[in-house]
């Protein structure tokens, strides 16, 4: 809601210091991405994840999230 209110073009999510995330947290990301994807095209914003690819769960999970919304999500790292 905050991103929509500010009418931002992109939100950056830095996960570099994140060592662990449980499935409930991952589900929160899916919900957030779904809400963004359901917006009218002119109100959508890109989501850019910054990750550490040597952390295997980040690599796998962010790849899956990206597949969920290829047009909205980018992953760096």
C-alpha positions, 0 to 999 in steps of 0.5 A: 500500500505504501508503494502504491501511495507513493506511486513508485516505479520499483521496490528494492528488497535487500536479502543479503544479510538474511540467512533464513526464511521460513515458509510463512515469510515466503508466503508473505512475499507471494501474497505481496507479489500477487497483490502487485500483479493484480493491480491495473497495469499503470499502478504496478511497480517492479520488485527487485530482490538483491540476494546472495546466490551462495545461499541456496534457499535464496537462489531457489526461492527467488527463482520460483518467485521470479517465475511467478511474476516474470514481468514484475520481478528481477533478482540481482546476485 
